[in-house]
Amino acid sequence: MQSVLKTLSVLLFAGTLSTSALAADPIKIGVVTPLSGTYAGIGQQVRWGLELATKEVNAAGGVMGRQIELIFEDEEANPSVAVQKAEKLFQVSKVDFLTGTVNSGSTLAVGQLAERSGKLIATTVSFADSITADKCSPNVFRVNARAGQQSAALAAWMSKEKPKAKVFYLGPDYEMGRSTVAAFKSNVDRVGGESAGEVFAPLDSKDYTQYFGQLRAARPQVLYTSVAGNDTVRLFTQLQEFGLLANMTVLGASGTVTAQNISAIGKAAEGFVTGVGYSAEVASPENKKFVEAFRAATKSDPDLYGADSYGLIYAYKAAVEKAQSTETDKLREALRGLKWSTPQGEKTIRAGDHQAEQVMYVVRVKDGKFGVVAEVSGPDAIGADTCTRF
């Protein structure tokens, strides 16, 4: 009898150790983001934001007693590469969750993989409306503002400052570029502006001057562009060299001029206006604390990519604690309708399409710095839920 009791005691003790070890296992979050190439600066902000929030969460005890471990892979802003790296993270690294995708095509492609793999992903960067609209997925969430939200804020500003303006559009030739142009064009039409033409340039274009003849002939008061990263530096530099900035206001997507490329653009960025979901100039105590921590950690200012990536970790933490699980089905339900605090204020993930609702800001570059000039409420900016897949 004593032998049996001793055996049971050993088994129970072993079971306790096993449970404790399992509880102590880290939560693995895969990050597929561009760490090289044209969008490397964006990927750097994503990394900085995720790492800062992870450090804070882990220092405070983690998520349900478990530490977060970030595992990075370079997607090179290339959808096919992103899928390969995401599959590696799902199948080999066994990540619990995935984020980081920048290129909207990458987010859409990795979202399909996530569905097949029974995993969840969230983008903190991609703008294309389709991600949470006609190409929405039950396994994909977006915590950053989509193109339509940015455009609603920017068009509201333009209708007051540049009423009935002729607008020329120049976007990168892929999902994000065409989506952002379409979103802003529809808002310009709504407020009484006029389209003066459009062109789409290949990603990583070296020469934008080939489009300048068409731009001059259109005689627009406003140029709208959604190029990003190093492409912005080349475009703005060439616009300045050819004297096109003197009599034209440049508006753009929130990723066009950022903390990462504004120094390289220099004086050519002066007067640029955009609609964004975040600005380091937001004057709330929460944002001031975040900016100080971000600067201390990186020696750089956060931009919207850094802020939204930082906020994602806290959304994930809140959802896991709400679900009491990292299991896909339970976590999905916890994320739907989730409200949580971020440096830019409270956000809500709309249950119907998995799109974050938030206050939108209009910012303008003056003397090499961003300044908030207007804001639009979350409900006014988010637009209709058009997801019908789930």
C-alpha positions, 0 to 999 in steps of 0.5 A: 500500500505504501508503495502504491501511495509513493508511486501516486505521490511521484506521479502527482508531483511530476504532473505538477512540475509538468503543468508549471513548466507548461504555464511558464512556457513563453507566448511566441509572437512571430513578426514578419516585417521588412528588415531590409529594402525600401520599407526597412525604415517602416520595419524598424519602427514596427520592431521598436514598438513591439520590443518596447511594449514586450519589455514593459509587459514582461517586466510587469509579469507577462501575460497570465504569468507567461513571458512574450517572446518575439521571433523576427523574419525579414519579409522584404515587403514581398508577399511571396517571401512573407508567406514563406517566412510566415509558414516557417514561423507557424510550422517550425517556430510554432508561434501563437500569433503573427504580426508585422506585415507591411506590404498590403499584398503581404498581409492579404497573402499571409492572412490566407495562410493563417486561415489554412493554419488555424492561426490569427494575425494582426497588421499594424501597418497595412492600409489597403481597405480590402484587408478589412472589406471585400477581402476580409478574413475571420483570422485577420485583424487590423489595429491601425487606421485603414486608407478610408479613415486616413482619407476621411480626415484629410479630405475634411481638412482639404474641403476647408483649406483647398475647396474644390481643388484639382487633385492629381494622384501618384501612387505605388503600383500595388494593392496599397497604392491603388487602394489609398488613391481610390479611397482619397479620390472617393472622399475628394469627390464627396467634398467637391474636389476635381480629379486631374489625373493619376499615375502608378509607379512601380515599387522602388522607382528610381526616377519619377521625372517620367511622370512630371510632364503629365503632372505639369499638363494637369495643373493641379492645386494638390498632389496626393501620393501614397509612396512610402519609405525610400520612394518618398525621398526620391519623389520629393527630392525630384519634385523639388529639383524640377520646381514642382513644389512651388505652386502645389500642395502635397497631401499623402497617405500617413506612411508617406512622410514619417519620422524615419524619412523626414530628415532625408527628405529635408526642405522638400517635406515642408508643408506636406499634409496627411491624415494619420491615426497617430502623431508624436505631438498628441498632447495626452499624458499617455502619449507623452509617457510613451514618447519619452520611453520610445526615445529613451529606448531607440534615440528616435521619435515614434511614428504611427508604425511604432505606436500602433505596433506598441499598442498591438502588444497591449491589445493581445495581452488584453484579449488573452486575459479576457479569453483566459487562453491563447487558443485561436477560437477563444482569442478571436472572440476576445479580440472582436469588440475589444476596447483597449488603451493606446498612446493615441487614446482608446481604440475599439476593434469593430467586431464585424470586420476586425477594423480598429476604430480610433480618432484620426488626426490631420498633421502638417510639416512645418520647419521640419516637424509634424504638427496636429492641425485638425482631428476627426472622431473615430465614428466619423472616420471609420466608414461602413462595415462592408465585410461579408465573408464572416 
